[in-house]
């Protein structure tokens, strides 16, 4: 019996860091959001804001030295953080799929498209289709045997025999036929021929369609599209977006679209999270974000969009460059580039305030305007200011205390595994695997902390 869950995907207080010799860089700094079945969530922001790292954290495919420090990622009520590779393998591709940003570098150049699509199909066969094929074989076999044992016409018996053979052929060639079906679904012409070709024989738009076919071939419940229209011309972008909308409606899956293109968000998304410097600064429905933005960063993004019906107005870009994660201000990350920056913006990081039941923002200017417009009283205003956090460091220099903390975490997990998980009969094999995997991860983290600390001390001496 499947466990009940409130949301398809729940991400809560996610912190993802990259350990370098000088310290720890937090690329994702306390991100929380939910995705529901049949809904499309857009995560927008400038390059370097942490969007792709968030996606890779969900898929658990971070490259070294990236790691999830803390937080929770629950898919259908099941915690993904800390799952061993063999258990994650059953979820990746089959339940959660991803369309990578650059299809040319994501596909293997020495294997044909057919080999790469069929590999995913063979690893994660769709139970619904397999069961239907088995039923078709059994029904055809029964019909043929009944006809053979009766006095039916020889032609009719031969036809039933052919139906039985065809049903077996479909089962034996399931991967090939499924690959052809998916290429047709995403609009690739001559799919039988295309399966024998290599990635270099396709254009960028066709490669993106092939990546979409590979991500959907196992009928996942959640699709993550990381910049699905990057480097494509406008016509192909429109086709890809229309394809995603159509497939989402047919398959009733949840989608996360990661992009810096607000036009993409406006076309396909139901909800939007605006991300900057590893944090979500504003969230709401598409209508709220586009027509009622409250964070100064979101307003800056809106002002930089060209208007097709007004050629006289000059675009207003956001001044300055994205903030340096090694030197974030104590307060709001956007403060150094904000035209409305106040003293408190440099001292504290604002917490979320509800604009309405479909909209939240984290901006001191909105607090002040809400107070001036009598939307909140003075007591509430002061409470918001008081509850906002002090400090916003995304870079943390390594000390010997970090090494000690890593060692203590490893010892705690090791004791739990040796003294509890192995001896208590109520622990399932899957739960034992999770705890053993945690021990290995924490031991590796301790060794990594030792190495990085030694390197940081050596670097400081130089």
C-alpha positions as a printed NumPy array, in Angstrom:
array([[  0.   ,   0.   ,   0.   ],
       [  1.417,   3.358,  -1.088],
       [  2.125,   5.841,   1.661],
       [ -0.096,   8.918,   1.764],
       [  1.596,  12.23 ,   1.072],
       [  0.525,  15.862,   0.925],
       [  2.763,  16.994,  -1.947],
       [  4.476,  15.103,  -4.751],
       [  7.803,  16.748,  -3.826],
       [  8.607,  18.591,  -0.599],
       [ 11.925,  20.42 ,  -0.262],
       [ 12.519,  21.951,   3.165],
       [ 15.479,  24.039,   4.445],
       [ 17.87 ,  22.617,   1.85 ],
       [ 21.533,  23.594,   2.242],
       [ 23.978,  22.426,  -0.423],
       [ 27.677,  23.267,  -0.138],
       [ 30.87 ,  22.9  ,  -2.135],
       [ 33.929,  22.33 ,   0.042],
       [ 37.057,  24.052,  -1.222],
       [ 40.4  ,  24.317,   0.595],
       [ 39.555,  27.808,   1.856],
       [ 36.199,  26.797,   3.336],
       [ 32.593,  25.916,   2.537],
       [ 30.611,  27.675,  -0.23 ],
       [ 26.854,  27.374,   0.274],
       [ 25.344,  27.42 ,  -3.218],
       [ 21.868,  26.578,  -1.906],
       [ 21.206,  28.426,   1.318],
       [ 17.98 ,  27.272,   2.986],
       [ 15.606,  26.649,   0.069],
       [ 12.047,  25.353,   0.623],
       [  9.27 ,  24.654,  -1.899],
       [  6.614,  22.104,  -2.86 ],
       [  5.537,  20.606,  -6.186],
       [  2.126,  18.997,  -6.687],
       [  1.053,  16.438,  -9.273],
       [ -0.234,  18.105, -12.42 ],
       [  1.391,  21.472, -11.572],
       [  4.337,  23.329, -13.129],
       [  6.75 ,  25.219, -10.868],
       [  9.177,  27.729, -12.382],
       [ 12.445,  28.597, -10.616],
       [ 13.893,  31.797, -12.088],
       [ 16.955,  33.877, -11.431],
       [ 20.262,  35.015, -12.877],
       [ 23.098,  32.618, -13.659],
       [ 24.85 ,  31.537, -10.474],
       [ 21.812,  31.888,  -8.233],
       [ 21.754,  28.177,  -7.365],
       [ 18.924,  26.938,  -9.601],
       [ 20.757,  24.029, -11.242],
       [ 22.441,  23.003,  -7.977],
       [ 18.961,  22.767,  -6.434],
       [ 17.883,  20.436,  -9.258],
       [ 20.998,  18.28 ,  -8.929],
       [ 20.425,  18.103,  -5.164],
       [ 16.931,  16.737,  -5.744],
       [ 18.301,  14.122,  -8.149],
       [ 21.293,  13.406,  -5.822],
       [ 23.764,  13.812,  -8.707],
       [ 26.042,  16.496,  -7.25 ],
       [ 29.642,  16.269,  -8.376],
       [ 32.495,  16.281,  -5.874],
       [ 33.085,  18.366,  -3.797],
       [ 29.374,  19.237,  -3.706],
       [ 27.249,  17.754,  -0.907],
       [ 23.939,  18.289,   0.842],
       [ 24.721,  19.643,   4.307],
       [ 21.226,  19.588,   5.793],
       [ 17.549,  19.781,   4.964],
       [ 14.889,  17.431,   3.679],
       [ 13.834,  16.259,   0.2  ],
       [ 10.72 ,  14.098,   0.35 ],
       [  9.278,  12.493,  -2.783],
       [  5.841,  10.943,  -2.327],
       [  6.473,  11.103,   1.403],
       [  9.821,   9.251,   1.196],
       [ 13.029,  10.988,   2.304],
       [ 15.623,  10.998,  -0.489],
       [ 18.559,  12.455,   1.426],
       [ 20.701,   9.624,   2.761],
       [ 19.357,   6.911,   0.463],
       [ 22.005,   4.467,  -0.85 ],
       [ 22.79 ,   4.482,  -4.562],
       [ 20.923,   1.221,  -5.258],
       [ 17.711,   2.654,  -3.792],
       [ 18.12 ,   6.001,  -5.566],
       [ 18.623,   4.123,  -8.836],
       [ 15.05 ,   2.836,  -8.574],
       [ 13.769,   6.42 ,  -8.338],
       [ 15.977,   8.246, -10.844],
       [ 14.621,   7.931, -14.361],
       [ 11.609,   5.872, -13.315],
       [  9.983,   8.28 , -10.842],
       [ 11.995,  11.497, -11.266],
       [ 13.604,  12.49 , -14.568],
       [ 15.703,  15.468, -15.626],
       [ 16.264,  17.269, -18.929],
       [ 19.825,  18.555, -18.771],
       [ 20.824,  22.014, -19.881],
       [ 23.11 ,  21.062, -22.773],
       [ 21.906,  18.009, -24.745],
       [ 25.097,  17.793, -26.823],
       [ 27.291,  17.239, -23.771],
       [ 24.672,  15.119, -21.962],
       [ 24.44 ,  12.456, -24.668],
       [ 27.267,   9.954, -25.233],
       [ 28.822,  10.728, -28.661],
       [ 30.012,   7.141, -29.301],
       [ 26.607,   5.458, -28.883],
       [ 23.602,   5.757, -31.148],
       [ 20.482,   7.537, -29.983],
       [ 18.667,   4.19 , -30.004],
       [ 21.209,   2.576, -27.659],
       [ 20.91 ,   5.418, -25.165],
       [ 17.104,   5.535, -25.147],
       [ 16.759,   1.735, -24.946],
       [ 19.188,   1.6  , -22.017],
       [ 16.759,   3.664, -19.934],
       [ 13.823,   1.541, -21.098],
       [ 15.531,  -1.728, -20.176],
       [ 16.608,  -0.39 , -16.765],
       [ 13.134,   0.938, -15.892],
       [ 10.399,  -0.915, -17.826],
       [  6.983,   0.685, -17.338],
       [  4.837,  -1.8  , -15.318],
       [  1.623,  -0.577, -16.961],
       [  2.933,  -1.372, -20.454],
       [  4.57 ,  -4.668, -19.476],
       [  1.369,  -5.893, -17.807],
       [ -0.655,  -4.891, -20.884],
       [  1.745,  -6.796, -23.161],
       [  1.59 ,  -9.901, -20.936],
       [ -2.203,  -9.769, -20.955],
       [ -2.229,  -9.408, -24.732],
       [  0.028, -12.47 , -25.098],
       [ -2.116, -14.588, -22.745],
       [ -5.359, -13.554, -24.441],
       [ -3.949, -14.218, -27.918],
       [ -2.536, -17.596, -26.836],
       [ -5.836, -18.642, -25.267],
       [ -7.801, -17.589, -28.352],
       [ -5.422, -19.492, -30.648],
       [ -5.464, -22.683, -28.543],
       [ -9.266, -22.617, -28.239],
       [ -9.613, -22.186, -31.984],
       [ -7.068, -24.946, -32.691],
       [ -8.975, -27.421, -30.5  ],
       [-12.311, -26.569, -32.103],
       [-13.605, -27.059, -35.629],
       [-12.999, -23.477, -36.743],
       [-11.907, -22.498, -40.233],
       [ -8.176, -22.986, -40.972],
       [ -7.832, -19.355, -42.091],
       [ -9.261, -18.091, -38.819],
       [ -6.922, -20.375, -36.834],
       [ -3.942, -19.107, -38.851],
       [ -4.964, -15.503, -38.202],
       [ -5.215, -16.141, -34.453],
       [ -1.799, -17.814, -34.574],
       [ -0.397, -14.723, -36.304],
       [ -1.955, -12.497, -33.616],
       [ -0.227, -14.609, -30.957],
       [  3.128, -14.334, -32.738],
       [  2.702, -10.567, -33.097],
       [  1.929, -10.194, -29.397],
       [  5.115, -12.123, -28.55 ],
       [  7.085,  -9.962, -31.009],
       [  5.854,  -6.799, -29.279],
       [  6.993,  -8.117, -25.897],
       [ 10.392,  -9.308, -27.203],
       [ 11.022,  -5.952, -28.944],
       [  9.492,  -3.8  , -26.241],
       [ 12.483,  -1.44 , -25.935],
       [ 12.764,  -0.823, -29.698],
       [  9.04 ,  -0.196, -30.191],
       [  8.847,   2.   , -27.081],
       [ 11.772,   4.116, -28.31 ],
       [ 10.09 ,   4.607, -31.691],
       [  6.824,   5.536, -29.961],
       [  8.554,   8.186, -27.797],
       [ 10.416,   9.742, -30.733],
       [  7.092,  10.063, -32.579],
       [  5.565,  11.62 , -29.458],
       [  8.18 ,  14.401, -29.348],
       [  7.897,  15.1  , -33.064],
       [ 10.988,  13.358, -34.499],
       [ 10.406,  12.262, -38.093],
       [ 11.533,   8.856, -39.401],
       [ 12.134,   7.459, -35.882],
       [ 13.301,   4.024, -37.115],
       [ 16.122,   5.699, -39.036],
       [ 16.926,   8.196, -36.259],
       [ 17.504,   5.442, -33.703],
       [ 20.554,   4.305, -35.699],
       [ 22.133,   7.771, -35.822],
       [ 24.654,   9.418, -33.489],
       [ 24.209,  12.711, -31.579],
       [ 26.426,  14.73 , -33.975],
       [ 23.955,  14.004, -36.797],
       [ 21.19 ,  16.036, -35.112],
       [ 20.507,  19.753, -34.712],
       [ 20.249,  21.388, -31.272],
       [ 16.448,  21.428, -31.368],
       [ 16.219,  17.747, -32.296],
       [ 18.727,  16.798, -29.59 ],
       [ 16.587,  18.659, -27.045],
       [ 13.54 ,  16.695, -28.229],
       [ 15.511,  13.458, -27.857],
       [ 16.478,  14.447, -24.292],
       [ 12.785,  15.049, -23.547],
       [ 11.925,  11.635, -25.019],
       [ 14.588,   9.959, -22.819],
       [ 13.307,  11.717, -19.71 ],
       [  9.681,  10.745, -20.397],
       [ 10.19 ,   7.197, -21.64 ],
       [  9.643,   5.705, -18.167],
       [  6.561,   7.881, -17.473],
       [  7.978,   9.694, -14.411],
       [  5.82 ,  11.409, -11.809],
       [  8.177,  14.417, -11.664],
       [ 10.13 ,  16.037, -14.505],
       [ 12.905,  18.582, -13.883],
       [ 13.698,  20.697, -16.959],
       [ 16.984,  22.567, -16.491],
       [ 17.015,  25.411, -19.043],
       [ 15.083,  23.331, -21.638],
       [ 15.19 ,  26.089, -24.293],
       [ 18.785,  27.325, -23.885],
       [ 20.634,  28.014, -27.163],
       [ 17.525,  27.274, -29.259],
       [ 16.026,  29.702, -31.746],
       [ 12.651,  31.293, -31.019],
       [ 10.661,  28.933, -33.256],
       [ 12.15 ,  25.797, -31.704],
       [ 11.69 ,  27.28 , -28.191],
       [  7.97 ,  27.689, -28.835],
       [  7.719,  24.097, -30.107],
       [  9.576,  22.692, -27.081],
       [  7.391,  24.633, -24.626],
       [  4.217,  23.581, -26.421],
       [  5.437,  19.99 , -26.313],
       [  6.103,  20.151, -22.553],
       [  2.644,  21.606, -21.891],
       [  0.994,  18.932, -24.014],
       [  2.901,  16.058, -22.397],
       [  2.289,  17.406, -18.893],
       [ -1.468,  17.42 , -19.514],
       [ -1.423,  13.92 , -21.029],
       [  0.683,  12.351, -18.264],
       [ -0.509,  14.496, -15.311],
       [  3.008,  14.809, -13.917],
       [  4.627,  17.534, -11.841],
       [  7.225,  19.686, -13.614],
       [  9.986,  21.97 , -12.34 ],
       [ 11.257,  24.354, -15.024],
       [ 14.552,  26.071, -14.205],
       [ 15.214,  29.132, -16.346],
       [ 16.273,  32.774, -16.451],
       [ 13.756,  33.483, -19.229],
       [ 10.596,  34.996, -17.768],
       [  8.829,  34.499, -21.098],
       [  9.138,  30.731, -20.617],
       [  7.685,  31.028, -17.122],
       [  4.708,  33.061, -18.349],
       [  3.82 ,  30.432, -20.956],
       [  3.948,  27.185, -19.015],
       [  4.16 ,  27.688, -15.231],
       [  1.476,  27.737, -12.548],
       [  3.734,  28.962,  -9.72 ],
       [  7.047,  30.819,  -9.626],
       [  9.958,  30.905,  -7.15 ],
       [ 12.403,  33.776,  -7.69 ],
       [ 15.919,  32.767,  -6.597],
       [ 18.942,  34.941,  -5.83 ],
       [ 22.278,  34.026,  -4.215],
       [ 21.101,  30.587,  -3.114],
       [ 17.815,  31.745,  -1.559],
       [ 14.227,  32.068,  -2.729],
       [ 13.407,  35.762,  -2.307],
       [  9.807,  35.7  ,  -3.581],
       [  7.234,  33.063,  -4.446],
       [  3.696,  33.1  ,  -5.783],
       [  1.437,  32.289,  -8.72 ],
       [  2.423,  33.465, -12.192],
       [ -0.222,  36.203, -12.094],
       [  0.987,  37.494,  -8.713],
       [  4.67 ,  37.529,  -9.659],
       [  4.11 ,  39.182, -13.05 ],
       [  1.439,  41.706, -12.104],
       [  2.116,  42.294,  -8.419],
       [  5.879,  41.831,  -7.759],
       [  6.933,  42.981,  -4.278],
       [ 10.65 ,  42.171,  -4.049],
       [ 13.023,  44.691,  -5.603],
       [ 14.938,  41.944,  -7.411],
       [ 11.753,  40.605,  -9.014],
       [ 10.827,  44.143, -10.071],
       [ 14.268,  44.503, -11.647],
       [ 13.789,  41.285, -13.609],
       [ 10.4  ,  42.51 , -14.861],
       [ 11.799,  45.87 , -15.957],
       [ 14.469,  44.155, -18.04 ],
       [ 11.912,  42.329, -20.223],
       [ 11.426,  43.879, -23.706],
       [  7.831,  44.915, -24.434],
       [  6.678,  43.991, -27.937],
       [  4.017,  46.734, -28.033],
       [  6.247,  49.568, -26.799],
       [  9.45 ,  50.374, -28.675],
       [  9.97 ,  53.829, -27.145],
       [ 10.786,  52.803, -23.58 ],
       [ 14.397,  51.9  , -22.821],
       [ 15.101,  48.705, -20.905],
       [ 16.13 ,  49.172, -17.283],
       [ 18.785,  46.551, -16.456],
       [ 19.714,  45.575, -12.909],
       [ 22.918,  47.433, -12.172],
       [ 26.044,  45.647, -11.015],
       [ 26.97 ,  41.976, -11.112],
       [ 25.552,  38.997,  -9.189],
       [ 26.81 ,  39.   ,  -5.641],
       [ 30.085,  37.248,  -4.768],
       [ 29.217,  34.238,  -2.584],
       [ 32.573,  34.607,  -0.8  ],
       [ 31.653,  38.115,   0.352],
       [ 27.921,  38.291,   0.917],
       [ 26.641,  41.199,   2.99 ],
       [ 25.382,  40.507,   6.509],
       [ 21.864,  41.374,   5.433],
       [ 19.929,  40.99 ,   2.188],
       [ 22.01 ,  39.508,  -0.634],
       [ 20.487,  41.905,  -3.155],
       [ 21.231,  45.01 ,  -1.062],
       [ 24.46 ,  46.053,  -2.92 ],
       [ 22.518,  46.254,  -6.219],
       [ 19.193,  47.536,  -4.874],
       [ 18.104,  51.098,  -5.671],
       [ 15.863,  51.11 ,  -2.584],
       [ 18.46 ,  49.757,  -0.13 ],
       [ 18.016,  50.906,   3.483],
       [ 20.373,  50.613,   6.449],
       [ 18.553,  47.595,   7.861],
       [ 18.932,  45.794,   4.494],
       [ 22.692,  45.715,   5.124],
       [ 22.299,  44.472,   8.697],
       [ 19.608,  41.75 ,   8.621],
       [ 18.167,  39.238,   6.18 ],
       [ 14.36 ,  39.663,   5.883],
       [ 12.12 ,  36.733,   6.655],
       [  9.09 ,  35.869,   4.535],
       [  5.973,  37.981,   4.839],
       [  2.608,  36.957,   3.373],
       [  1.323,  39.362,   0.709],
       [ -1.81 ,  37.245,   0.204],
       [ -2.681,  33.552,   0.274],
       [ -0.895,  33.043,  -3.076],
       [  2.137,  35.258,  -2.585],
       [  5.123,  35.58 ,  -0.186],
       [  8.113,  37.905,  -0.291],
       [ 11.239,  38.648,   1.747],
       [ 11.898,  42.375,   1.346],
       [ 12.215,  45.114,   3.983],
       [ 10.814,  47.718,   1.588],
       [  7.576,  45.747,   1.35 ],
       [  7.434,  45.596,   5.171],
       [  7.825,  49.362,   5.348],
       [  5.212,  50.078,   2.665],
       [  2.758,  47.65 ,   4.281],
       [  3.212,  49.522,   7.574],
       [  2.81 ,  52.949,   5.936],
       [ -0.319,  51.804,   4.098],
       [ -1.777,  50.46 ,   7.388],
       [ -1.806,  46.842,   6.169],
       [  0.06 ,  45.86 ,   9.333],
       [  0.266,  47.614,  12.708],
       [  3.421,  48.9  ,  14.372],
       [  3.702,  45.901,  16.693],
       [  3.593,  43.425,  13.794],
       [  6.078,  45.53 ,  11.845],
       [  8.568,  45.566,  14.725],
       [  8.123,  41.817,  15.258],
       [  9.012,  41.156,  11.618],
       [ 12.123,  43.3  ,  11.94 ],
       [ 13.124,  41.577,  15.187],
       [ 12.573,  38.063,  13.822],
       [ 14.642,  38.658,  10.68 ],
       [ 17.978,  36.896,  10.897],
       [ 21.317,  38.572,  11.457],
       [ 24.003,  37.508,   9.03 ],
       [ 23.744,  35.927,   5.617],
       [ 27.097,  34.203,   5.16 ],
       [ 27.224,  31.702,   2.317],
       [ 30.971,  31.256,   2.769],
       [ 32.237,  29.661,   5.968],
       [ 36.007,  29.391,   6.624],
       [ 37.086,  25.969,   7.889],
       [ 38.313,  25.563,  11.457],
       [ 39.421,  22.577,  13.528],
       [ 35.949,  22.618,  15.127],
       [ 34.445,  21.623,  11.748],
       [ 36.763,  18.622,  11.634],
       [ 35.716,  17.669,  15.181],
       [ 32.014,  18.043,  14.328],
       [ 32.469,  15.83 ,  11.258],
       [ 34.225,  13.189,  13.384],
       [ 31.467,  13.24 ,  16.015],
       [ 28.793,  12.84 ,  13.313],
       [ 30.672,   9.822,  11.928],
       [ 31.051,   8.195,  15.368],
       [ 27.354,   8.72 ,  16.159],
       [ 26.241,   7.058,  12.916],
       [ 28.74 ,   4.228,  13.363],
       [ 27.509,   3.456,  16.893],
       [ 23.906,   3.468,  15.714],
       [ 24.703,   0.991,  12.958],
       [ 26.84 ,  -1.39 ,  15.043],
       [ 24.781,  -1.358,  18.239],
       [ 21.256,  -0.804,  16.963],
       [ 20.632,  -1.528,  13.292],
       [ 22.489,  -4.851,  13.215],
       [ 20.976,  -6.193,  16.428],
       [ 17.365,  -4.948,  16.455],
       [ 15.185,  -7.316,  14.437],
       [ 12.539,  -4.669,  13.627],
       [ 14.963,  -2.856,  11.253],
       [ 14.292,  -3.827,   7.632],
       [ 17.092,  -4.559,   5.173],
       [ 16.348,  -1.279,   3.399],
       [ 16.624,   0.704,   6.647],
       [ 19.934,  -1.021,   7.474],
       [ 21.249,  -0.053,   4.03 ],
       [ 20.316,   3.589,   4.657],
       [ 22.122,   3.697,   8.019],
       [ 25.205,   1.909,   6.625],
       [ 25.292,   4.383,   3.725],
       [ 25.086,   7.255,   6.241],
       [ 28.101,   5.84 ,   8.102],
       [ 30.163,   5.728,   4.889],
       [ 29.108,   9.245,   3.884],
       [ 29.943,  10.747,   7.275],
       [ 33.3  ,   8.969,   7.376],
       [ 34.11 ,  10.374,   3.925],
       [ 32.997,  13.82 ,   5.094],
       [ 35.289,  13.613,   8.126],
       [ 38.282,  12.611,   5.951],
       [ 37.423,  15.414,   3.519],
       [ 37.188,  17.94 ,   6.375],
       [ 40.632,  16.852,   7.63 ],
       [ 42.15 ,  17.249,   4.163],
       [ 40.489,  20.612,   3.484],
       [ 41.501,  22.015,   6.872],
       [ 45.141,  21.02 ,   6.338],
       [ 45.022,  22.656,   2.91 ],
       [ 43.442,  25.839,   4.271],
       [ 46.142,  26.147,   6.958],
       [ 48.822,  25.637,   4.332],
       [ 47.199,  28.245,   2.055],
       [ 47.053,  30.828,   4.864],
       [ 50.762,  30.347,   5.606],
       [ 51.582,  31.018,   1.958]])
